[in-house]
Amino acid sequence: MEFPITELLDEEESAEWILEHFHPKGLNCPKCKRDVEQSRKFRRTQTSALDVQRCKHCGTIYNLYTGTVFQGSQWTPRQVVLLMRGICKGETTRELAAELELNYKTVLTMRHRVQANAELEQPNTAFPDSHSETDEMFQNAGEKR
């Protein structure tokens, strides 16, 4: 059963979540790196309802999605949060598309972008942990003796 859950989250809370997780050092100008306090609100997008900022120093225009895989998309903050939640939970693309009320191919394309970005952030070295769990190493699930 599919439940469209996009109405359950508040847009402002979703935007705060995105800011906290995608811009942990705070939103700033992508060109001169000045913080959002040194910019002015330029406009508000119609589809995604995001505030677009213009840097007072260099004139660069940016928003909450600048520098992320969602840059240039028209997704609402609510849809972005629910997509990230669904990917982390392992939901299928078809389920996510139905919940978010978006086209399957749109969700699939964004899912691939998110996963490719996550893969780039994977460390190339092993964890420095000298201990490892071996409780499942010798398990033969379902094998008869």
For each residue, the residues with C-beta under 8 A, 3 or more apart:
1:
2: 95 98 99
3: 99
4: 7 98 99 100 101
5: 8 9 82 99
6: 9 76 78 79 82 99 100 101
7: 4
8: 5
9: 5 6 13 14 78 81 82
10: 13 14 78
11: 14 15 49 76 77 78
12: 15 16
13: 9 10 16 17
14: 9 10 11 17 18 76 77 78 80 81
15: 11 12 18 19 50 64 77
16: 12 13 19 20
17: 13 14 20 21 77 81
18: 14 15 21 22 23 64 65 77 80 81
19: 15 16 22 23 26 27 64
20: 16 17 23 24
21: 17 18 24 84
22: 18 19 64 67 68
23: 18 19 20 26 27 28 64 67
24: 20 21
25: 28
26: 19 23 35 36
27: 19 23 35 36 53 62 64
28: 23 25 33 34 35 36
29: 32 33 34 35 38 39 53 55 57 58 60 62
30: 33 60 62 66 67
31: 55 58 60
32: 29 55 57 58 60
33: 28 29 30
34: 28 29 38 39 55 56 57 58
35: 26 27 28 29 38
36: 26 27 28 39 53
37:
38: 29 34 35 55 56 57
39: 29 34 36 53 54 55 56 62
40: 53 54 56
41: 44 51 52 53 54
42: 52 53 54 61
43: 51 52
44: 41 49 50 51 52
45: 48 49 50 52 63 74
46: 49
47: 74 76
48: 45 65 73 74 75 76 77
49: 11 44 45 46 76 77
50: 15 44 45 63 64 65 77
51: 41 43 44 63 64
52: 41 42 43 44 45 61 62 63
53: 27 29 36 39 40 41 42 61 62 63
54: 39 40 41 42 59 60 61
55: 29 31 32 34 38 39 58 59 60 61 62
56: 34 38 39 40
57: 29 32 34 38
58: 29 31 32 34 55
59: 54 55
60: 29 30 31 32 54 55
61: 42 52 53 54 55
62: 27 29 30 39 52 53 55 66 67
63: 45 50 51 52 53 66
64: 15 18 19 22 23 27 50 51 77
65: 18 48 50 68 70 71 72 73 80
66: 30 62 63 71
67: 22 23 30 62 71
68: 22 65 71
69: 110 113 114 117
70: 65 73 75 80 110
71: 65 66 67 68
72: 65
73: 48 65 70 110
74: 45 47 48
75: 48 70 79 80 83 110
76: 6 11 14 47 48 49 79 80
77: 11 14 15 17 18 48 49 50 64 80 81
78: 6 9 10 11 14 81 82
79: 6 75 76 82 83 100 102
80: 14 18 65 70 75 76 77 83 84
81: 9 14 17 18 77 78 84 85
82: 5 6 9 78 79 85 86 96 99 100
83: 75 79 80 86 87 96 100 107 110 111 114
84: 21 80 81 87 88 114
85: 81 82 88 89
86: 82 83 89 91 95 96 99
87: 83 84 90 91 96 111 114 115
88: 84 85
89: 85 86
90: 87
91: 86 87 95 96 99
92: 95 96
93: 96 97 104 107 108 111
94: 97 98 104
95: 2 86 91 92 98 99
96: 82 83 86 87 91 92 93 99 100 102 107 111
97: 93 94 100 102 103 104 106 107 108
98: 2 4 94 95 101
99: 2 3 4 5 6 82 86 91 95 96
100: 4 6 79 82 83 96 97 107
101: 4 6 98
102: 79 96 97 106 107
103: 97 106 107
104: 93 94 97 107 108
105: 108 109
106: 97 102 103 109 110
107: 83 93 96 97 100 102 103 104 110 111
108: 93 97 104 105 111 112
109: 105 106 112 113
110: 69 70 73 75 83 106 107 113 114
111: 83 87 93 96 107 108 114 115
112: 108 109 115 116
113: 69 109 110 116 117
114: 69 83 84 87 110 111 117 118
115: 87 111 112 118 119
116: 112 113 119 120
117: 69 113 114 120 121
118: 114 115 121 122
119: 115 116 122
120: 116 117
121: 117 118
122: 118 119
123: 127
124:
125:
126:
127: 123
128:
129: 132
130:
131:
132: 129
133: 136
134: 137 138
135: 139
136: 133 139
137: 134
138: 134
139: 135 136
140: 143
141:
142:
143: 140
144:
145:
